[in-house]
Amino acid sequence: MNEGTAGGPFGRVIIEEVIRKVRGVLAVRVIGDEQEVAEIHILANRERTPKQLVRDVESALLLHLGVSVDYKKISILQLEPEGLAAGISPVYPWVTAIRTGSSSGQWVAEVELTLKDSVRTYKASCPMTRRNRLRVVAMAITGVLEPFFGTGTVLIVEDVLEVEVAHRRAVVVAVDLALEGNEEKLVGCAYVETTRDEAVAQATLRAVGYHLAAWLT
């Protein structure tokens, strides 16, 4: 099988099954057509370094399926350790309402959130593409939370992915936290318990929760 090929007797589903067995991998999504793997997105814990994970994924695909994938096509998102650092009191934002729709070729999402006895609302919009349908909810959540961070902090929704974790649907949200020229990449994950919009909201809250607690303490 040629480098990056996703077709033949295997396909994306089989490739994802092999990658899920790699130590440290929590979820995976392969993007590509019948002929080629374009991207491999992996959600992992912090048990291994990204470099180790990429090497293990390359080896697993080559040994099990004979598939050779360029390491540049593999992206790794690692979850922060659960729980807050000692000395930081937990802060729990509550999303009390999510309203979504479309207007003039734009996806629109309005959220209502309660935090520290304060109720805030925020409306976000973005071009009406399939990729942006869930992203707009994450944008609304980061928009309502941003004022709680220090002056000059900007929260940017980098990506929103639907994945399968332990045979259940889940959503992964990646957020960039930018402050004074420095940037930190954050990620959160949530199962789809009721609606995808609520899962996106919870995943976004989990992505920024640790840093939000630090600012508010």
N, C-alpha and C positions, 0 to 999 in steps of 0.2 A: 504494500500500500504506500502511496506517495506521501511526502511530507504534508501534514495538515489535512489529509483527506478524511472526510466524514462519511462518505458513502460506502459502497461495497456491501459486504455481508454484515457490517456493524451498524453505523449510524450514530446519531447524537445520543439516543437513549442508552445504548450499550456503553458508549464512552463515559457518560455521566455515572453509570453504575460502577464502572471500574474506578473512577476518581473518588467516589464516595467511600471506597474501602481504604483509601490512603489515610494513614494516621494523622489526626488533627483536623481533617476536613469535616465540616458540619453540613455544608450544602454546596451544590455546584450547578452551574447553568452553562451549557455549550451553545454558542451562537454560530450559525453558518448555514450553507445550503447543502444540497445532496453531494456536492463534490469536495467541499473544503471547510475546515474548521476556521472560522474567522476570529473568534474570541472564546476564551474560557474564563468564566468568572467564578471564583471560589471563596466561600465563606469559611473561615477557620478559627480555631482557638489560638491562644498564644503559646501552646506547648512547644511548637517548632518555629524556627525563623522562616520568613517568606522564601529565602533562598533554598532552604532544605525542602520546603513544601513543593516548590517548582521542580526541583530535581527529582523528587519522589514521584510526582505526577508524570513527568516525562518518562521515567523508568517504567512505571506501571503500564502506561499506554503502549510503550514499545514492547515490553515483555508479554503482556496479555493479548494485545491486539495487533502488534506489528505496526502501530501508528506512531509516526514521528511528528511531533508538534514543536514549532519554534517557541522557545521560552518567552519571547516578546509578546506572544498572544495570550499568555496566562497572567491574569491579574488576581491578586490576593487581598481580601478584606479580612482583617482580624478583629475579633470581638475583644473589648476591654474586659478585664477580670470583673466578675460580678461583685457588687457591693461597693460602698464608698470608703475612702481612706479613713483611718482612725482620726477622730477629732472633728469630722465634718458631719453635721446633722443632716439627715435626709430631708429633701424637699420634694413634695409630690404635686406636680401640676396635674390638674384634672381637665380633660377635654369634655365640655358639657354639650357641645353641639358642633356638627359638621354639615355644611350645606354645599352641594356641588351642582354645577350646571354649565351651560355654555351661553355665550353672547358674542355676536359679531365676530365669529371665527376664533373665539378664545375660550379655553377652559377656564372656569371660575370656581374658586373654592373659598368659602368663608368659615372660619372656625371661631368658637367661643371657648375660652380657657380660663380656669380659676387657679390662681397661684397667690399664696400669702394673703388671703382674704381680698384679693383684687380680681375683678372680672374684666378680661380684655377680649376684644374681637379684632380680627384681621382678615382682609380679603386679598387674595392673590389671583393672578391671571397669567396665562401663558398661551402660546399658539396651540391651536387645536390639532395636535398630532397624537397618534396612539401612544407614543412614548411619554407624552406629557400628561396623560389622563390621571395617573397616580402622582406624578411629580408635583402637580399643582397643590395637592393636599399637603405634601411635605413642605412646600414653599409657604403655605399659609401658617403652618405650625412654627417654622423658623421665624417667620415674620412677626408673629405674636410674641415669641420668646426673646427676640433680639434686644428689645429695650431693657430687659432684666439684666443683660450683661453689661460690662463696663463700656464707657464711651470709646467709640472707635472700633468696637467689635462688629464683625460682619459674618453672618451665617449664610453659606451658599449650599444649596442642594446639588450635590455632585451627581448622584444617580439613585434610581429606585428600581429594584429588581424583584420579580416574583420568582420564588424558588420552592423546592420541595425539601423539607427537613423531616426525617423520620416518617416518611410517607404522609406528611401533612403539608398543606399549602402554607407558605410563609412569605413575608415581605422583608426585604433588606433595604435600608436607607443609608446612603453615605453622605456625610455633610462635611464641608470645609469650614473650619473656624479660623478666620483671619483677624489678626490684631497687630497693628504697628509693623507691618511688613513680614510678620511671622504667620505661618499657616500650619494648622494641625488637622489631620484627617480623622474623622470620627465615623463610627458605624453602629447601627442599631438594628435589631431584628425582632419581629413579632409574628406569631401565628395568626392566620386568618380565622378568627373565632366567629365573627358575625359578618362584617362587610370588609372589603378590601380597603376602603377609606379609613375605617377605624384601625385596621392593622398598620397602615402607613403612618397614621398619627402616633400610635404607640411606639412604632419602630423609630420614628424621628425623636420622640421624647427620650427614648433609651439612648439614642446616639449622643445627645447633648446633655443628658441628665447629670452626669458626674461634674462637668464643668459649670453647669447652672447652679448646682448645690454649692460649689466652691465660691461662686460670686455672691450668692445670697447669704452665706454664713458670716 
